[in-house]
């Protein structure tokens, strides 16, 4: 531990110096520059995380008074030392200052770096705030001096939190055993309109575009078949062929949509309320799955004890689900209650 303290102190000091360069600047930093600063914080955070893991359990609780877990001061003019928890908080706040700096335009890469840092430091409490900032933070206008900003639409598909980033943040909240934080992360990531629009654009729009082109393709196929026979009027053959193809496509698409939106094999403890539109079920499936993860983390691990949970947090989770069209531990879907 003692031999790694100077190395850690150097990493922390480097991260602070690099980050202060962005925070004190009035210009618009590039994405690469911002990510580089956050990577320096991540390097120091990883070193601190290794120290926390290698420290005895008693030392983790008394790190402030333990001389073996101290690091050199970040101030080169001072010789006093700071404790491990204080350094962790310093790095966490430093990363937050970087992403909150007005000229810094939040991109998926920057957001990923920030969430990784807070997860490594076990300080995920600011993640919902930064998720909300990602959707609403004014974007700096490139080349403007002084810097000018343009507003962004929080419901635009481009403002959606990437699924992998939201998963990482939710994992950090679950590991921290913070239920309000976990629900806040779900609300500001999976539960926003931007996430649903992004899913629609990426996964539904291509299929709908194909369906829109289906009539033209069916007519082309029907007209091509007229070259192989003279027994049927060409116009009639084209119409019959096109109608048959479109009927097949429509029937198959409808059955596929219903099958996808009504499947429940992936549901463990959280299901949809009866009567929720199928479109909403599909658009919000990631939100439901995230709540399911939380329910499984907070509830009993034994399947035969599901439904026996009680307490203020569990009731809060149940009410939260009810307000969003979900049911926690639906009785008729539990084992032995079919």
N, C-alpha and C positions, 0 to 999 in steps of 0.2 A: 504493500500500500504506500509506504513512504517513498519508494523509488519512483512510483508512477505519479506522485503528487506534482512535482515540478513540470512534468510533461503535460499534465492536465491543465495546470495553471497557465502554461504557455499557449495551449490551444484555446483556453477561455479568453486570454488576453488578446490573441490574434482575432478571434471571433468578434470581440467587442470593438476592436479598432476598425476592422473591415465594415462592420455594421454601422458604426458611428459615421463612417464616410458617406453612406447613403442617407442616413437620418439627417445629417447636417447639410446635405446638398439640396439646392433649390431646383435643380434640373430633373429631367425625367430619366430615371435609370433604366437600362435595358433589362429584358427578362434574364439574359445570361448573367448579367452583373448581380442582379438580386438573388438568383438561384445560387451563385457562387458564395455570396455572403451567408445565405442560409445553410449551405453545405458546410461552411466553416463552423457554424453554430452546431450543426448536426455532429460534426467530428468531436467537438468538445462534449456534447451530450452523450454520445456513445461511450466516451471514455468515463464519464461520470456514472453512467448506467452500469458499466463493468465494475466500478468501485463499489457501487451500492449492492450489487449482486454478490460480490466477493466478501463484503463486510459481514461480521457476525450479526445475528439478529439483534442482540443487545446493543451493538454499536450503531445500528441504523437508527435506534430511538434516541441515542445519546450522542449523535454525531457532533452536535454543537459543542459539547464539552470534551470531545475526544481529540487529543492532539494528533493522533495518527491519521485522522481523516481530514485534516486541514489542508488548505491550498494557499499558495502565495497570493498576496493581494494583487488585484488587477491594476492598482495604481502604482506605477513604477517609482513614485516618490515616497511611497509608504512601505513600511516593513511589517505591518500587522497582517494577520491572516484572517481568512474568512472560512466559515464552515461549509461542509458539503451541501446541506440543505439550502443555505443562502446562495451558493453558487448555482444550484439547480434553478432556484427562483429567478436569479439574475438572467440566466440563459433563456428561460421561458419568457420573461418580460422583454428581453432584447429581441427575440423573434417576433413577438407581438408588435413591438414598436416598428420593426422593419415593414411588416405587412400592412400596418395601419398608417404608415407615412403616406400622405395624400398623393404625391407624384408616383408612387409605386402602383402600377396597374396589375391587379391580381389575375394571374393566368393559372390554368390547371397545374402546371409544373411548380409554380410558386406555392400554390395551395397544398399540393402533395408534400412538398418539403416542410411546410409549416406543421401539418398534421403529424408527419413522421417525427419531427422534433418534439412536439408536445407529448406524443405517445411514448417516445423513448424516455423523456424526463418524467413521465407519469404525472403530467400537469395538463389534463385535457379540458379543464373547466372553461377555457376561453374559445374552444373550438366552435360552439354554436354561434358565438358573436362574430367570429371570422367567417363562418358560412353565410351569415346574414350580410356581412360586409361584402363578400364575394358577389352577391346578387345586386347590391344597391350602391356600391362605391362608385362615385363619378370617375369616368375614364379621362386621363389627361390627353390633351390634343397634341400629337407629335409635332415638334418643331415650334411650338408656341413659347414665347419669352416676353413677359413672365408666363408661367404655365397657366393654360386655360383648361377648363374641364367641360365635358359633355355628360349629360345624364344617361343612365342606362336603364333598360326595362328589366325589373326583377323577375318578370314572368317569361322572358325570352328563352328559347331553347338553349341558346349559347351560355346562359347564366346558370345552367344546371350543375350541381355538384357531381363530379364523376363518381360512379358507383364504387369503384375500388377505394377512393378516398373516404367516402362515407362509411364503408365497411371497416376501414382501419380506425376511423374515429369512434365508431360504435364499439369496436373491440376494446379500445382504450377505456371507454366509459364503463363497460362491463367489468373489466379488470379492476377498475377503481371502485366498483360496487356503489356507483352513484346513479340511482334510478332516475331522478329528475334530469340529470345531465344526459343520460341515454335517451330519454324521451325528447329532450330539447334538440339533440343531434338528429333524431328521426324527423322532427318537425321542420328543421331548417335544411334538410337534405332530401330525403325520399318524399317528404310530405308536401313539397311546394309545387306550384303549377309549372315552374320551369322544368323540373325533373320529368313530369308527365309529358310535357310538350317535346322534350328531347327524346324520350322513348318513342313517342309517336312518329317523330321525324325520321329517326334512325331505323325503326323496325316495322312500322305500319305503313308509312308513306310509300316505300318501294313496292310493297304488295298491292296497295291501292292504285298505284300508277300502272302496274301490270293489269289489274282488273279494268282500268279505264281504257287500256289499249286492246283489251280482249275483243270487243265488237269489230274493230277494224281488222284485227288478225283473223277473226272468224269469217268475215266477208271475203277476205283475200283467199282463204283456203277454199271457201265455197265456190268462188269464181274460177279457181284453178281446176276444180273437179269437173267443170263443164267441158273441159277440153278432152275428157276421157269417154264421154258418152253423148249420144244424140237422142237417147230414148226419152229424156225428160227436158222440159223447157228450161233453158239455162237460168233464167231469172228465178224460176220456182226452185230449182236445185240449189242455187246459191242461198235462197232464203231458208230452205229446210236445213241445209248444212250449217249455216250460221246459227240458226235457232237451236239446233242440237248441241253444237259446241258451247254456246253461251249457257244453255241449261245445265250442261255437265259442269262447267266452270263455276256457275253460281251455286249449284247444289254442293259441290265439293268445298267451296270456300265457306259456305254457311256452316256445314257440318264441322269443318276444321276450326272455325271461330268458336263455335259452341263448345267443342271438345277442349280447346285451350283455356277458355275463360271459366269453365265449370269444373275443371279438374281440382281435386283436393288432396291428392296423395302426398303432396309436399307440405301440407298443413299439419302441425303438431298440436299446438295448444290455442292458437288464434285462428279463427275462421271469420267469414263474412256473415253479416246479418242477412236474413231472408229478404229478398226483394231488391237488393242492391243491383243496379244495372250492370250487365256483363261488361260493358265498355269500361266502367269504373273499376271493376274487378281486375281487368287486365292492366289498366294504366297504373293502378295502385298496388300491384302484387309485390313489388320490392318493399313498399312501406309495410305491408302486412307481414312479409317475411322477416323484416327487421324487428318488428314488435314480437314476433314469434321467438326470435333469438333472445330477446330480453326476458320474455316469460319463462323460457327454458332455463335461463341463467339464474333467475330469482326464485323459481319454484323448486319443488322437490325433484330430485333426479330419478327417484323410483317411480316407474309408470303407475304402479298400483296405488300410489299415494297422491296422485294428481287430483286436485279439487279440494284437498284438505288444507291448503295454504290459507293463512289469515294474517292480519296485521294492517297497519296504516298504509305501508307502501304497496302491498298487494291490492288493497281496495282502490288505491289511487290508480294503479295500472289497469284494473278492471273498468273503472269509470272512464279512464282515458280511452280505452278501446271502444267502449260504448258510444262515446261522443263522436267517434270517427267511423262508425258503421262496422265495427268488428265485435266479435264475441270471444271472451276469454273462457276457455274450458266449456265449450258447448256440451251440454249433458248428453244429448242423443248421439254424439260422435265419440264419446269416451268409451274405453274398453269395458265391455260387459253391459253397456247401456243401450246397445243398438236396438 
